Amino acid sequence: MLEQQFPGEKILRLIDGDITRIAADVIVNAANSALAGGGGVDGAIHRAGGPTLMQELDEIRRRSGHCPTGGAVVTGAGALPARWVFHAVGPVYRGGSHGEAELLESCYRTCLRMAEERAAKSISFPSISTGVYGYPLATAADIALNTVTNHLSGPDAQIREVILVVFGAAAYQVYAAKFQNREI
């Protein structure tokens, strides 16, 4: 585990682990725009959270149809060790020249804003879009770290802890290198 302290007793942590077992006010899910469940992180969160997550997403789909890329919707957390799940829709990587970076950054910013609106003190993020959506891990790590660092460095940030949860030694090594070698 790596961590960085910020003014105001705020902290950023990097963990290799199972996001469904990390206690936080908010767990971010890497969802699809149809909000229909899937594999990877999405499947793990739905399995661990139980059927209430999908029931709430069914209602959201009835009202709005879908969630746009770069956005997020909120449900309760079911059986997860959290209060809320933010279902964030990251971009499918198509070479990097189709606004993917801005959309991925928007996922993180949107979730941080939603957490602040709910007075959440902690939020955990997976590595959004780096699984089947094909986003290059090193580039996605830069976006995640820069967006979270900018938020935690802001004087109005009330979130006390952001946890970036990656799965597997290879992903952790990429994130750890970016974490340790960035300018703050």
WOWOPE-V233517 format. One record per residue. N is the residue number from 1. RES is the residue in one letter. PSI is psi as a letter, one per 30 degrees, with the letter a starting at -180 (999 if undefined). NEAR is the number of other C-alpha atoms within 10 Angstrom. D_LAST is the distance of its C-alpha to the last C-alpha in Angstrom with 2 decimals. Layout:
n & res & psi & near & d_last
N & RES & PSI & NEAR & D_LAST
N & RES & PSI & NEAR & D_LAST
This chain:
n & res & psi & near & d_last
1 & M & k & 10 & 18.50
2 & L & l & 14 & 14.83
3 & E & l & 16 & 12.98
4 & Q & k & 13 & 9.96
5 & Q & k & 14 & 10.95
6 & F & l & 15 & 10.02
7 & P & k & 10 & 12.30
8 & G & g & 14 & 15.72
9 & E & h & 11 & 16.13
10 & K & l & 18 & 14.20
11 & I & k & 18 & 13.24
12 & L & k & 22 & 12.16
13 & R & k & 16 & 14.61
14 & L & k & 21 & 15.61
15 & I & k & 21 & 19.38
16 & D & j & 19 & 22.11
17 & G & a & 17 & 25.00
18 & D & j & 15 & 27.26
19 & I & f & 26 & 25.64
20 & T & f & 23 & 29.11
21 & R & g & 13 & 29.10
22 & I & j & 18 & 25.77
23 & A & k & 16 & 26.58
24 & A & l & 23 & 24.55
25 & D & e & 21 & 25.75
26 & V & k & 29 & 24.88
27 & I & k & 28 & 25.10
28 & V & k & 30 & 24.16
29 & N & k & 30 & 26.76
30 & A & j & 29 & 26.47
31 & A & l & 27 & 29.70
32 & N & l & 24 & 31.92
33 & S & f & 21 & 32.96
34 & A & f & 15 & 36.43
35 & L & h & 23 & 35.05
36 & A & g & 14 & 37.72
37 & G & l & 22 & 36.05
38 & G & a & 15 & 35.53
39 & G & a & 14 & 34.43
40 & G & b & 13 & 31.26
41 & V & e & 22 & 28.91
42 & D & e & 20 & 31.13
43 & G & e & 16 & 34.24
44 & A & e & 17 & 32.81
45 & I & e & 29 & 31.70
46 & H & e & 22 & 35.14
47 & R & e & 15 & 37.00
48 & A & e & 17 & 35.21
49 & G & f & 20 & 35.28
50 & G & l & 15 & 38.90
51 & P & f & 12 & 40.99
52 & T & e & 15 & 39.91
53 & L & e & 23 & 36.69
54 & M & e & 17 & 38.82
55 & Q & e & 12 & 41.34
56 & E & e & 14 & 38.77
57 & L & e & 22 & 37.45
58 & D & e & 16 & 41.10
59 & E & e & 11 & 41.42
60 & I & e & 17 & 38.28
61 & R & e & 16 & 39.70
62 & R & e & 10 & 43.03
63 & R & e & 9 & 41.48
64 & S & f & 8 & 38.98
65 & G & e & 14 & 39.73
66 & H & a & 19 & 36.25
67 & C & k & 19 & 32.51
68 & P & l & 17 & 31.03
69 & T & k & 19 & 28.31
70 & G & f & 22 & 24.90
71 & G & a & 20 & 26.47
72 & A & l & 27 & 27.22
73 & V & l & 21 & 30.12
74 & V & k & 20 & 30.51
75 & T & l & 17 & 33.14
76 & G & l & 17 & 33.90
77 & A & f & 22 & 32.78
78 & G & b & 19 & 36.26
79 & A & g & 17 & 36.28
80 & L & l & 23 & 32.51
81 & P & i & 18 & 30.70
82 & A & l & 21 & 29.18
83 & R & e & 16 & 30.46
84 & W & l & 22 & 29.53
85 & V & k & 26 & 28.78
86 & F & j & 27 & 26.96
87 & H & j & 27 & 28.42
88 & A & k & 31 & 25.89
89 & V & j & 28 & 27.27
90 & G & l & 30 & 25.04
91 & P & k & 27 & 26.25
92 & V & k & 20 & 28.46
93 & Y & k & 19 & 26.96
94 & R & h & 12 & 29.40
95 & G & f & 11 & 27.82
96 & G & f & 13 & 24.78
97 & S & g & 8 & 26.65
98 & H & h & 12 & 27.90
99 & G & g & 12 & 24.98
100 & E & e & 21 & 23.69
101 & A & e & 18 & 19.96
102 & E & e & 13 & 20.55
103 & L & e & 19 & 22.75
104 & L & e & 27 & 20.41
105 & E & e & 22 & 17.59
106 & S & e & 22 & 20.43
107 & C & e & 27 & 21.30
108 & Y & e & 27 & 18.03
109 & R & e & 19 & 18.01
110 & T & e & 18 & 21.71
111 & C & e & 26 & 21.51
112 & L & e & 26 & 18.86
113 & R & e & 15 & 21.13
114 & M & e & 17 & 24.17
115 & A & e & 21 & 22.82
116 & E & e & 16 & 22.15
117 & E & f & 10 & 25.68
118 & R & g & 12 & 27.14
119 & A & h & 12 & 25.35
120 & A & k & 19 & 24.03
121 & K & f & 17 & 21.91
122 & S & k & 23 & 20.82
123 & I & k & 26 & 20.47
124 & S & k & 27 & 20.51
125 & F & k & 22 & 19.91
126 & P & a & 22 & 21.54
127 & S & i & 22 & 20.41
128 & I & k & 27 & 22.06
129 & S & g & 24 & 24.30
130 & T & f & 21 & 23.90
131 & G & c & 15 & 27.37
132 & V & f & 10 & 30.49
133 & Y & f & 14 & 28.63
134 & G & g & 14 & 27.44
135 & Y & k & 24 & 23.84
136 & P & k & 14 & 22.34
137 & L & e & 19 & 20.26
138 & A & e & 16 & 17.44
139 & T & e & 15 & 17.12
140 & A & e & 20 & 17.42
141 & A & e & 24 & 14.70
142 & D & e & 17 & 12.22
143 & I & e & 18 & 13.64
144 & A & e & 22 & 13.65
145 & L & e & 20 & 10.09
146 & N & e & 18 & 8.85
147 & T & e & 19 & 11.69
148 & V & e & 19 & 11.35
149 & T & e & 17 & 7.73
150 & N & e & 12 & 9.05
151 & H & e & 18 & 12.12
152 & L & f & 25 & 11.15
153 & S & f & 16 & 9.23
154 & G & k & 12 & 12.56
155 & P & f & 9 & 15.23
156 & D & f & 9 & 17.87
157 & A & k & 16 & 16.50
158 & Q & f & 20 & 19.17
159 & I & k & 22 & 18.24
160 & R & f & 17 & 17.61
161 & E & k & 21 & 16.91
162 & V & k & 23 & 15.79
163 & I & j & 23 & 17.18
164 & L & j & 26 & 16.81
165 & V & j & 23 & 20.20
166 & V & l & 22 & 21.15
167 & F & j & 15 & 24.67
168 & G & k & 12 & 25.69
169 & A & e & 11 & 24.54
170 & A & e & 12 & 23.94
171 & A & e & 17 & 21.58
172 & Y & e & 22 & 19.77
173 & Q & e & 14 & 19.38
174 & V & e & 16 & 17.88
175 & Y & e & 28 & 15.32
176 & A & e & 18 & 14.66
177 & A & e & 12 & 14.14
178 & K & e & 16 & 11.58
179 & F & e & 22 & 9.89
180 & Q & f & 11 & 10.03
181 & N & g & 9 & 9.40
182 & R & l & 10 & 6.35
183 & E & k & 7 & 3.76
184 & I & 999 & 9 & 0.00
